[in-house]
Amino acid sequence: MDALVVKELRKMYGDVEAVKNVSFSVEEGEVFGLIGPNGAGKTTTLRMICTLLRLTSGSITVCGHDVVTESDTVRKMISYLPEDAGAYKNLTGRNYLKFMAGFFADGDQAKAMVEKGIELADLGDRIDSKIDTYSKGMMRRLLIARAIMPSPKIAIMDEVTSGLDVLNAFEIREVIRNIAKNGVTVLISSHNMFEVDILCNRVAMINDGRVVLMGTPAELKEKYGAKDLEEVFVRAVKE
């Protein structure tokens, strides 16, 4: 079953068409990647899926629910982690998770949600340190935990390992794999072609507001006779 279906999606900003008839679907439990150059329409597409931007035309359904007519229901089923996401740095990691859990539940349900977040973050004793003492990798782990602890059907992440060193990026990718193994559908946007290649089940490439390629990383590399997705990316953009 498809967790996400995007059909003929368009977004206009005045006279500028930023997204042009984009269509793709994401299966339940899949890690799906959106790639493309800056300004291609990736983040705009993600924000429409998350109900943060109005659609000009087309449709988006999340687990069968329309993002326009059933937006409240959709918001309860998704989590969105933008590239520039932050947290309240004067709080400890534990207190931040408690604060965020309060938006979704109360009592024992909120407590269970926080415990799940602490387990996902896997920060050990540092969960009780102030966030302003965290490294970038620790911060990203905490933010992913915050996004996943309400048990969304779909987790949407924009440049999730941006700015991280090799070790931290590796650990975050392992977190994402485990999230998907536990039944959460993951949609990521990334400029890191190596990451997309090893992490995603399927990939859609957007260029100039349109989907120009879609398939598994292996299929796309075979189509272009390329050794990696970076080469596919460069050759497809130049076509």
C-alpha positions, 0 to 999 in steps of 0.5 A: 500500500502507498503511504504517500501519493503525489499527483500532478502537483503544481505550485505557483509563486505569482507568475513563477511556477516552482513545481510543475506537475510532479507525481510520485508515490511512496510505499509503506516502510520505504525510504524514498529520496528526493534529489535535485539541484538547489531551487529545483522544487524539493523543499517546496514539494516537502512543505506542501506534503506537510500542509505548510504550503497551499497547493496550486493544483494537483493532489496529495494523499497521506495514507489515503487522506487528502492534505487539503480537505483533511489537513488536521488528520494528515498533520497527526500522521506525519512529522517534518524535520526541516534542515534548519530545525533547532531546539530550546538550548536552555533546556536539557534533552530530557526536558525538551522531549517532555515539552514537545510531548505535551503537544501530543499527549498527557499523563502516562501517554506523554510519559511513554512518548518521552521514554521512547524519545530518550531511547531513540536519541540514545544520548546516554547520560547526556540526555540530562545535559543542556542542549547548548552543550550538544554537538551537531550530531547529538542535536540531530539525534535529539531532533530525530527522536522528537520527530519520531516519538509521536509514532508518525506514519511518515517521517519527512526529513530535509538534509538530515545529515547536513553539516555532520562529520562522517561518523555522526552522519553514519550514525544518523543513517543507521537511526533512519534505517531502524526507523524504517524497519519499525514501520515508519515510512521515510521521505528524505531530501538530500544533496548527499548522493552517497547517502541517498545511494546507500539509504534509499529504496527508491529515488526521484530526481527533480529538476526545474520543478519537474520529476525527470528520473525515478527508480531504484539507485541501481536502476538509475545507475544502470540507465546512465552506465554510471558508477554512482548517483552523483554521476547520474545526477550530473548527467541528468541535469545537463540533459 
